[in-house]
Amino acid sequence: MAHASDDPHSLDYHLQELRQRLKYSVVVFAVTAIGGFLVSGRVLSWLQRDLVIPLNAFVPYEALYTQVMIALLIGVIVAVPVLLFEVLRFAKPGLRDQEYRTVRNFLPFSYILFLGGSVFAYEFIATNALQFFQSFTASADVASVWGLQATISFVLRISALTGALFQLPVIAAVLGMAGLLTSEQMRRYRSHFIVAILVVAAVATPPDVLTQVLIVGPVIGLYQVSIWLVGRIED
């Protein structure tokens, strides 16, 4: 006698399949995070050389904590595509062929945008903000003594946030193709969007205007690109 879990239309079957796919994603994350920890020391050394700022460990475990943080970030970056692919495969039976192909084709573009946004944030936002803070502190005739964990966390947080915000064109395009968003709506609520991004930047980044402006500026540009993209979809 067949069990309910063997029926591809049963809830138990879908839950079991979802559980297996999540387990696989967790294993991939764990393996890549361990691999990330093995190279985290080199990554940390490279970051310190590239930032050209002397960093200090104020507590005995600070260097270890920072390397673990870097390792987890590496694990997430590598595992996210696998997780998204597994979720897409799980959702495939409930999607029409056109919907499945659309999402599948957008996933690589989304990942590239995230990486591009993160690199952009590191090269042009985080490093410039740190140099500004260092120069400002020096101009006040104050010695800079920067903590290792706080500084690296600042850089990684800004990079991750900007990478996430760079998903805007993909999200807008998907919603536009689904008929849930129009270019006219985006134009009408442009000011609301800008306020929302300012709030997100204020909450997720250090409380300084420079960093927030450096993040919000490119995102507003991406919003304009998204309006154009949705308009093209409508045509």
Backbone as CSV, one residue per row, in Angstrom:
resi,resn,N_x,N_y,N_z,CA_x,CA_y,CA_z,C_x,C_y,C_z
1,MET,0.851,-1.196,0.000,0.000,0.000,0.000,0.890,1.251,0.000
2,ALA,0.609,2.186,-0.914,1.430,3.391,-1.030,1.144,4.347,0.106
3,HIS,2.190,4.957,0.608,2.039,5.956,1.660,1.647,7.294,1.041
4,ALA,1.030,8.155,1.879,0.626,9.474,1.397,1.828,10.284,0.951
5,SER,2.986,10.026,1.607,4.190,10.784,1.271,4.743,10.407,-0.097
6,ASP,4.270,9.251,-0.674,4.718,8.834,-1.997,3.886,9.462,-3.108
7,ASP,2.765,10.050,-2.753,1.887,10.694,-3.725,2.415,12.094,-4.017
8,PRO,2.846,12.373,-5.274,3.425,13.683,-5.587,2.459,14.844,-5.425
9,HIS,1.171,14.538,-5.221,0.187,15.605,-5.035,-0.153,15.834,-3.564
10,SER,0.401,15.014,-2.667,0.054,15.129,-1.252,0.906,16.188,-0.563
11,LEU,0.369,16.728,0.543,1.095,17.735,1.315,2.348,17.138,1.931
12,ASP,2.248,15.894,2.425,3.411,15.242,3.038,4.559,15.106,2.040
13,TYR,4.213,14.786,0.806,5.244,14.629,-0.227,5.973,15.953,-0.451
14,HIS,5.206,17.046,-0.561,5.815,18.353,-0.800,6.652,18.804,0.391
15,LEU,6.171,18.536,1.610,6.936,18.908,2.798,8.234,18.117,2.881
16,GLN,8.161,16.838,2.528,9.363,16.008,2.552,10.366,16.485,1.496
17,GLU,9.858,16.831,0.319,10.740,17.337,-0.736,11.388,18.653,-0.312
18,LEU,10.589,19.548,0.283,11.128,20.827,0.746,12.188,20.607,1.812
19,ARG,11.932,19.667,2.714,12.888,19.368,3.776,14.217,18.882,3.186
20,GLN,14.147,18.020,2.183,15.359,17.498,1.568,16.152,18.597,0.861
21,ARG,15.444,19.482,0.189,16.129,20.558,-0.529,16.770,21.547,0.449
22,LEU,16.083,21.829,1.554,16.651,22.717,2.563,17.866,22.075,3.226
23,LYS,17.788,20.766,3.486,18.932,20.062,4.067,20.146,20.172,3.147
24,TYR,19.920,19.983,1.860,21.012,20.073,0.890,21.620,21.474,0.896
25,SER,20.765,22.489,0.952,21.242,23.875,0.970,22.043,24.162,2.233
26,VAL,21.585,23.635,3.377,22.296,23.834,4.643,23.666,23.166,4.591
27,VAL,23.733,21.969,3.999,25.011,21.268,3.878,25.974,22.078,3.011
28,VAL,25.467,22.604,1.897,26.310,23.430,1.023,26.815,24.655,1.779
29,PHE,25.918,25.293,2.548,26.326,26.466,3.325,27.389,26.093,4.350
30,ALA,27.185,24.977,5.059,28.140,24.566,6.090,29.513,24.280,5.485
31,VAL,29.529,23.569,4.360,30.803,23.220,3.721,31.522,24.476,3.233
32,THR,30.784,25.377,2.592,31.418,26.596,2.076,31.836,27.536,3.205
33,ALA,31.076,27.547,4.311,31.465,28.374,5.452,32.753,27.848,6.082
34,ILE,32.878,26.526,6.163,34.118,25.936,6.687,35.285,26.275,5.763
35,GLY,35.045,26.125,4.454,36.078,26.521,3.496,36.400,28.004,3.608
36,GLY,35.351,28.810,3.835,35.558,30.242,4.007,36.405,30.559,5.220
37,PHE,36.223,29.787,6.290,37.023,30.027,7.495,38.494,29.707,7.242
38,LEU,38.748,28.697,6.407,40.129,28.324,6.114,40.871,29.434,5.368
39,VAL,40.131,30.242,4.610,40.779,31.334,3.865,40.489,32.700,4.486
40,SER,39.719,32.721,5.577,39.307,34.000,6.167,40.494,34.812,6.675
41,GLY,41.545,34.127,7.135,42.733,34.841,7.592,43.379,35.630,6.461
42,ARG,43.459,34.992,5.281,44.032,35.678,4.125,43.138,36.837,3.680
43,VAL,41.820,36.603,3.714,40.883,37.666,3.339,41.021,38.852,4.289
44,LEU,41.142,38.555,5.580,41.277,39.617,6.572,42.577,40.390,6.373
45,SER,43.653,39.674,6.088,44.939,40.344,5.838,44.849,41.233,4.601
46,TRP,44.172,40.727,3.556,44.025,41.525,2.335,43.194,42.781,2.600
47,LEU,42.115,42.643,3.369,41.270,43.795,3.678,42.060,44.867,4.422
48,GLN,42.879,44.442,5.385,43.656,45.417,6.156,44.666,46.142,5.269
49,ARG,45.302,45.393,4.350,46.262,46.036,3.438,45.546,46.981,2.477
50,ASP,44.391,46.549,1.982,43.680,47.350,0.986,43.081,48.616,1.598
51,LEU,42.602,48.517,2.828,42.010,49.685,3.485,43.057,50.680,3.962
52,VAL,44.293,50.214,4.118,45.415,51.058,4.547,45.075,51.786,5.850
53,ILE,44.462,51.066,6.766,44.112,51.630,8.070,44.563,50.640,9.142
54,PRO,45.385,51.060,10.097,45.781,50.151,11.178,44.561,49.756,12.016
55,LEU,44.333,48.466,12.165,43.196,47.974,12.936,43.690,47.274,14.187
56,ASN,42.914,47.379,15.257,43.331,46.867,16.560,42.273,45.933,17.135
57,ALA,42.745,44.876,17.786,41.854,43.953,18.493,41.800,44.368,19.957
58,PHE,40.617,44.751,20.428,40.478,45.253,21.794,40.119,44.162,22.799
59,VAL,39.718,43.000,22.299,39.419,41.862,23.172,40.118,40.635,22.599
60,PRO,40.419,39.623,23.419,41.204,38.479,22.946,40.595,37.736,21.767
61,TYR,39.265,37.671,21.701,38.610,36.867,20.663,38.197,37.678,19.435
62,GLU,38.609,38.936,19.361,38.100,39.804,18.292,38.530,39.339,16.906
63,ALA,39.779,38.921,16.753,40.249,38.454,15.445,39.507,37.186,15.030
64,LEU,39.309,36.269,15.981,38.577,35.034,15.689,37.137,35.342,15.305
65,TYR,36.494,36.223,16.050,35.108,36.595,15.761,34.996,37.196,14.360
66,THR,35.952,38.042,14.000,35.919,38.687,12.687,36.113,37.667,11.578
67,GLN,37.007,36.699,11.788,37.217,35.669,10.779,35.983,34.782,10.633
68,VAL,35.309,34.486,11.727,34.062,33.714,11.648,33.011,34.494,10.862
69,MET,32.927,35.789,11.098,31.980,36.638,10.379,32.272,36.611,8.878
70,ILE,33.537,36.692,8.510,33.926,36.627,7.100,33.582,35.262,6.518
71,ALA,33.848,34.198,7.281,33.556,32.843,6.810,32.066,32.649,6.556
72,LEU,31.229,33.152,7.456,29.779,33.034,7.278,29.319,33.799,6.044
73,LEU,29.908,34.961,5.811,29.541,35.741,4.629,29.931,34.999,3.355
74,ILE,31.110,34.401,3.343,31.528,33.603,2.186,30.558,32.445,1.970
75,GLY,30.162,31.795,3.073,29.207,30.697,2.969,27.887,31.139,2.373
76,VAL,27.401,32.293,2.800,26.128,32.813,2.277,26.254,33.132,0.792
77,ILE,27.338,33.801,0.395,27.520,34.196,-1.004,27.537,32.977,-1.920
78,VAL,28.201,31.914,-1.483,28.297,30.712,-2.311,27.011,29.892,-2.255
79,ALA,26.367,29.837,-1.089,25.210,28.961,-0.910,23.909,29.556,-1.433
80,VAL,23.807,30.878,-1.495,22.546,31.501,-1.927,22.108,31.043,-3.318
81,PRO,22.995,30.992,-4.332,22.535,30.494,-5.633,21.989,29.071,-5.563
82,VAL,22.635,28.231,-4.758,22.153,26.856,-4.603,20.780,26.840,-3.950
83,LEU,20.608,27.641,-2.892,19.321,27.707,-2.201,18.221,28.196,-3.145
84,LEU,18.497,29.250,-3.904,17.496,29.783,-4.829,17.145,28.763,-5.905
85,PHE,18.149,28.054,-6.395,17.899,27.034,-7.412,17.042,25.904,-6.851
86,GLU,17.316,25.497,-5.615,16.530,24.433,-4.995,15.093,24.891,-4.743
87,VAL,14.919,26.131,-4.311,13.566,26.665,-4.106,12.819,26.726,-5.426
88,LEU,13.510,27.127,-6.492,12.872,27.191,-7.809,12.456,25.804,-8.285
89,ARG,13.300,24.814,-8.078,12.946,23.443,-8.467,11.755,22.941,-7.661
90,PHE,11.695,23.321,-6.394,10.563,22.918,-5.559,9.270,23.571,-6.047
91,ALA,9.370,24.838,-6.468,8.172,25.571,-6.894,7.785,25.286,-8.338
92,LYS,8.633,24.610,-9.094,8.393,24.396,-10.523,7.034,23.773,-10.833
93,PRO,6.589,22.734,-10.099,5.278,22.141,-10.430,4.119,23.128,-10.328
94,GLY,4.255,24.157,-9.518,3.170,25.123,-9.352,3.267,26.323,-10.275
95,LEU,4.295,26.340,-11.140,4.493,27.462,-12.059,4.192,27.049,-13.490
96,ARG,3.674,27.998,-14.259,3.541,27.761,-15.690,4.929,27.794,-16.326
97,ASP,5.062,27.179,-17.494,6.372,27.086,-18.144,6.988,28.463,-18.361
98,GLN,6.169,29.424,-18.781,6.667,30.775,-19.021,7.150,31.421,-17.726
99,GLU,6.397,31.220,-16.639,6.785,31.774,-15.341,8.092,31.154,-14.859
100,TYR,8.209,29.837,-15.026,9.420,29.142,-14.591,10.637,29.640,-15.364
101,ARG,10.500,29.769,-16.681,11.629,30.232,-17.501,12.012,31.668,-17.150
102,THR,11.006,32.496,-16.876,11.282,33.891,-16.525,12.098,33.983,-15.237
103,VAL,11.632,33.280,-14.205,12.346,33.308,-12.919,13.734,32.696,-13.066
104,ARG,13.818,31.580,-13.778,15.112,30.910,-13.969,16.106,31.821,-14.680
105,ASN,15.640,32.559,-15.676,16.534,33.449,-16.422,16.940,34.678,-15.612
106,PHE,16.084,35.086,-14.682,16.394,36.272,-13.887,17.346,35.963,-12.730
107,LEU,17.388,34.720,-12.266,18.208,34.383,-11.100,19.696,34.694,-11.305
108,PRO,20.318,34.266,-12.417,21.739,34.613,-12.598,21.967,36.121,-12.651
109,PHE,21.060,36.845,-13.321,21.172,38.300,-13.401,21.076,38.921,-12.014
110,SER,20.171,38.385,-11.195,20.004,38.878,-9.828,21.285,38.673,-9.015
111,TYR,21.883,37.506,-9.162,23.105,37.191,-8.415,24.252,38.103,-8.850
112,ILE,24.355,38.333,-10.162,25.401,39.212,-10.682,25.210,40.635,-10.164
113,LEU,23.953,41.084,-10.114,23.669,42.417,-9.582,24.074,42.520,-8.115
114,PHE,23.809,41.460,-7.342,24.186,41.475,-5.928,25.703,41.592,-5.780
115,LEU,26.430,40.762,-6.521,27.889,40.816,-6.439,28.410,42.167,-6.925
116,GLY,27.837,42.663,-8.032,28.259,43.957,-8.555,27.987,45.085,-7.579
117,GLY,26.813,45.050,-6.938,26.481,46.069,-5.947,27.397,46.011,-4.743
118,SER,27.748,44.801,-4.325,28.638,44.643,-3.172,30.038,45.163,-3.479
119,VAL,30.544,44.828,-4.671,31.873,45.310,-5.072,31.865,46.832,-5.219
120,PHE,30.800,47.360,-5.822,30.668,48.815,-5.963,30.691,49.489,-4.592
121,ALA,29.949,48.915,-3.645,29.886,49.496,-2.303,31.255,49.474,-1.633
122,TYR,31.979,48.375,-1.812,33.300,48.285,-1.188,34.269,49.295,-1.798
123,GLU,34.295,49.350,-3.135,35.287,50.183,-3.823,34.997,51.674,-3.702
124,PHE,33.712,52.053,-3.728,33.385,53.474,-3.846,32.668,54.064,-2.629
125,ILE,32.033,53.214,-1.827,31.291,53.748,-0.683,32.056,53.525,0.619
126,ALA,32.314,52.262,0.946,32.944,51.951,2.229,34.341,52.552,2.340
127,THR,35.166,52.357,1.317,36.544,52.854,1.397,36.592,54.384,1.436
128,ASN,35.762,55.032,0.624,35.730,56.502,0.643,35.210,57.036,1.971
129,ALA,34.211,56.351,2.531,33.683,56.774,3.830,34.756,56.641,4.910
130,LEU,35.501,55.537,4.899,36.554,55.341,5.893,37.655,56.387,5.741
131,GLN,38.039,56.673,4.508,39.067,57.694,4.285,38.594,59.068,4.751
132,PHE,37.309,59.360,4.520,36.763,60.639,4.977,36.804,60.729,6.500
133,PHE,36.371,59.657,7.172,36.366,59.660,8.634,37.780,59.795,9.182
134,GLN,38.722,59.113,8.534,40.109,59.188,8.986,40.660,60.603,8.810
135,SER,40.393,61.218,7.665,40.871,62.583,7.415,40.208,63.584,8.354
136,PHE,38.919,63.396,8.589,38.195,64.307,9.470,38.729,64.216,10.895
137,THR,39.003,62.988,11.338,39.547,62.798,12.682,40.926,63.433,12.805
138,ALA,41.749,63.240,11.757,43.097,63.819,11.779,43.045,65.342,11.771
139,SER,42.083,65.918,11.035,41.971,67.380,10.979,41.575,67.971,12.325
140,ALA,40.941,67.148,13.161,40.565,67.603,14.504,41.682,67.356,15.512
141,ASP,42.847,66.900,14.992,44.016,66.633,15.833,43.700,65.571,16.886
142,VAL,42.975,64.532,16.433,42.610,63.415,17.305,43.219,62.146,16.722
143,ALA,43.811,61.318,17.562,44.409,60.070,17.105,43.320,59.042,16.800
144,SER,43.462,58.359,15.660,42.500,57.325,15.270,42.975,55.969,15.772
145,VAL,42.154,55.307,16.560,42.421,53.941,17.007,41.169,53.136,16.680
146,TRP,41.207,52.415,15.583,40.015,51.743,15.069,40.019,50.269,15.434
147,GLY,38.860,49.788,15.851,38.715,48.389,16.220,38.572,47.496,15.000
148,LEU,39.141,46.312,15.063,39.121,45.365,13.949,37.698,44.953,13.591
149,GLN,36.971,44.443,14.574,35.630,43.916,14.306,34.675,45.005,13.840
150,ALA,34.713,46.161,14.481,33.790,47.239,14.120,34.045,47.739,12.702
151,THR,35.318,47.870,12.326,35.647,48.392,10.994,35.286,47.399,9.899
152,ILE,35.661,46.130,10.077,35.344,45.116,9.067,33.833,44.913,8.976
153,SER,33.156,44.944,10.118,31.698,44.824,10.117,31.061,45.983,9.354
154,PHE,31.593,47.183,9.530,31.117,48.362,8.802,31.221,48.135,7.295
155,VAL,32.370,47.642,6.842,32.596,47.419,5.410,31.666,46.338,4.872
156,LEU,31.576,45.212,5.584,30.760,44.096,5.108,29.276,44.437,5.123
157,ARG,28.846,45.174,6.139,27.423,45.517,6.240,27.004,46.439,5.106
158,ILE,27.822,47.432,4.803,27.506,48.343,3.706,27.513,47.596,2.372
159,SER,28.481,46.703,2.188,28.563,45.945,0.939,27.348,45.050,0.757
160,ALA,26.949,44.340,1.825,25.797,43.440,1.731,24.504,44.217,1.500
161,LEU,24.337,45.340,2.209,23.120,46.142,2.046,23.009,46.682,0.626
162,THR,24.108,47.207,0.095,24.072,47.755,-1.255,23.814,46.659,-2.281
163,GLY,24.422,45.490,-2.079,24.148,44.368,-2.973,22.680,43.997,-2.982
164,ALA,22.052,44.018,-1.798,20.619,43.711,-1.713,19.783,44.786,-2.406
165,LEU,20.151,46.054,-2.231,19.402,47.141,-2.866,19.551,47.121,-4.382
166,PHE,20.638,46.553,-4.876,20.850,46.460,-6.320,19.921,45.428,-6.970
167,GLN,19.126,44.724,-6.167,18.139,43.789,-6.710,16.911,44.509,-7.253
168,LEU,16.838,45.808,-7.062,15.645,46.572,-7.428,15.206,46.366,-8.876
169,PRO,16.103,46.456,-9.881,15.641,46.254,-11.261,15.043,44.874,-11.499
170,VAL,15.620,43.851,-10.875,15.097,42.493,-11.048,13.705,42.373,-10.441
171,ILE,13.547,42.879,-9.220,12.243,42.811,-8.551,11.199,43.581,-9.350
172,ALA,11.565,44.774,-9.814,10.624,45.588,-10.589,10.246,44.890,-11.888
173,ALA,11.221,44.274,-12.552,10.940,43.589,-13.818,10.000,42.407,-13.615
174,VAL,10.246,41.617,-12.577,9.385,40.458,-12.298,7.966,40.912,-11.983
175,LEU,7.836,41.936,-11.144,6.503,42.452,-10.808,5.825,43.057,-12.037
176,GLY,6.622,43.710,-12.890,6.061,44.276,-14.108,5.559,43.203,-15.055
177,MET,6.308,42.119,-15.203,5.891,41.023,-16.070,4.664,40.318,-15.520
178,ALA,4.521,40.340,-14.195,3.351,39.714,-13.571,2.130,40.631,-13.585
179,GLY,2.312,41.858,-14.045,1.199,42.800,-14.089,0.871,43.428,-12.751
180,LEU,1.796,43.316,-11.787,1.558,43.850,-10.449,2.165,45.239,-10.251
181,LEU,2.920,45.702,-11.233,3.588,46.998,-11.104,3.656,47.655,-12.473
182,THR,3.394,48.950,-12.519,3.479,49.703,-13.771,4.475,50.847,-13.617
183,SER,4.973,51.321,-14.751,5.915,52.438,-14.715,5.245,53.700,-14.182
184,GLU,3.956,53.855,-14.450,3.225,55.015,-13.945,3.157,54.988,-12.422
185,GLN,2.926,53.810,-11.844,2.910,53.682,-10.386,4.277,54.027,-9.802
186,MET,5.333,53.592,-10.466,6.677,53.866,-9.967,6.982,55.358,-10.013
187,ARG,6.527,56.034,-11.057,6.735,57.486,-11.127,5.937,58.206,-10.042
188,ARG,4.707,57.740,-9.823,3.820,58.393,-8.860,4.366,58.273,-7.444
189,TYR,4.973,57.121,-7.130,5.434,56.874,-5.758,6.953,56.998,-5.625
190,ARG,7.576,57.745,-6.534,9.031,57.904,-6.485,9.484,58.528,-5.164
191,SER,8.808,59.568,-4.714,9.205,60.237,-3.470,9.044,59.308,-2.268
192,HIS,7.995,58.475,-2.273,7.804,57.511,-1.187,8.959,56.511,-1.152
193,PHE,9.387,56.084,-2.336,10.490,55.128,-2.419,11.771,55.738,-1.858
194,ILE,12.043,56.989,-2.220,13.261,57.645,-1.744,13.261,57.741,-0.221
195,VAL,12.119,58.094,0.355,12.015,58.169,1.817,12.251,56.795,2.436
196,ALA,11.671,55.751,1.825,11.836,54.391,2.350,13.297,53.965,2.321
197,ILE,14.006,54.275,1.236,15.419,53.924,1.131,16.248,54.695,2.152
198,LEU,15.909,55.952,2.379,16.605,56.734,3.408,16.426,56.107,4.784
199,VAL,15.223,55.619,5.069,14.958,54.974,6.357,15.772,53.691,6.481
200,VAL,15.785,52.882,5.408,16.551,51.632,5.423,18.033,51.922,5.621
201,ALA,18.551,52.903,4.898,19.968,53.257,5.025,20.287,53.768,6.421
202,ALA,19.363,54.527,7.010,19.591,55.063,8.355,19.617,53.957,9.398
203,VAL,18.780,52.934,9.203,18.697,51.841,10.175,19.859,50.866,10.011
204,ALA,20.221,50.568,8.765,21.185,49.498,8.501,22.628,49.966,8.427
205,THR,22.863,51.265,8.399,24.232,51.773,8.315,24.531,52.667,9.510
206,PRO,25.807,52.982,9.726,26.153,53.901,10.818,25.444,55.240,10.644
207,PRO,25.180,55.931,11.747,24.380,57.166,11.685,25.169,58.370,11.190
208,ASP,25.677,58.280,9.957,26.350,59.439,9.376,25.751,59.707,8.003
209,VAL,25.626,60.967,7.677,24.957,61.381,6.444,25.745,60.952,5.214
210,LEU,27.084,61.002,5.284,27.909,60.684,4.121,27.626,59.272,3.607
211,THR,27.672,58.287,4.499,27.444,56.901,4.087,26.055,56.728,3.491
212,GLN,25.064,57.339,4.119,23.695,57.201,3.632,23.530,57.818,2.250
213,VAL,24.141,58.978,2.028,24.052,59.628,0.713,24.755,58.788,-0.349
214,LEU,25.919,58.228,-0.008,26.663,57.408,-0.960,25.888,56.157,-1.353
215,ILE,25.054,55.642,-0.451,24.237,54.470,-0.762,22.984,54.866,-1.527
216,VAL,22.307,55.899,-1.051,21.013,56.279,-1.625,21.164,56.785,-3.059
217,GLY,22.242,57.512,-3.358,22.426,58.069,-4.698,22.342,57.025,-5.800
218,PRO,23.182,55.972,-5.767,23.106,54.944,-6.808,21.761,54.219,-6.845
219,VAL,21.142,54.023,-5.684,19.862,53.310,-5.656,18.771,54.128,-6.344
220,ILE,18.799,55.450,-6.174,17.838,56.296,-6.886,18.056,56.165,-8.396
221,GLY,19.318,56.088,-8.807,19.610,55.855,-10.221,19.052,54.525,-10.696
222,LEU,19.189,53.485,-9.878,18.632,52.176,-10.221,17.113,52.222,-10.288
223,TYR,16.508,53.048,-9.466,15.049,53.192,-9.508,14.623,53.763,-10.858
224,GLN,15.380,54.742,-11.353,15.068,55.306,-12.668,15.240,54.250,-13.759
225,VAL,16.288,53.443,-13.646,16.489,52.351,-14.600,15.324,51.368,-14.530
226,SER,14.841,51.103,-13.324,13.724,50.174,-13.144,12.452,50.707,-13.794
227,ILE,12.228,52.022,-13.681,11.062,52.627,-14.337,11.147,52.413,-15.846
228,TRP,12.332,52.656,-16.404,12.529,52.454,-17.844,12.316,50.989,-18.217
229,LEU,12.838,50.079,-17.393,12.733,48.649,-17.674,11.279,48.189,-17.659
230,VAL,10.527,48.619,-16.653,9.112,48.252,-16.575,8.347,48.853,-17.753
231,GLY,8.720,50.074,-18.152,8.088,50.687,-19.317,8.330,49.888,-20.582
232,ARG,9.545,49.360,-20.737,9.857,48.520,-21.897,9.036,47.237,-21.881
233,ILE,8.843,46.687,-20.696,8.035,45.465,-20.578,6.591,45.749,-20.974
234,GLU,6.089,46.911,-20.591,4.710,47.284,-20.931,4.532,47.445,-22.439
235,ASP,5.600,47.893,-23.120,5.522,48.072,-24.576,5.557,46.729,-25.296
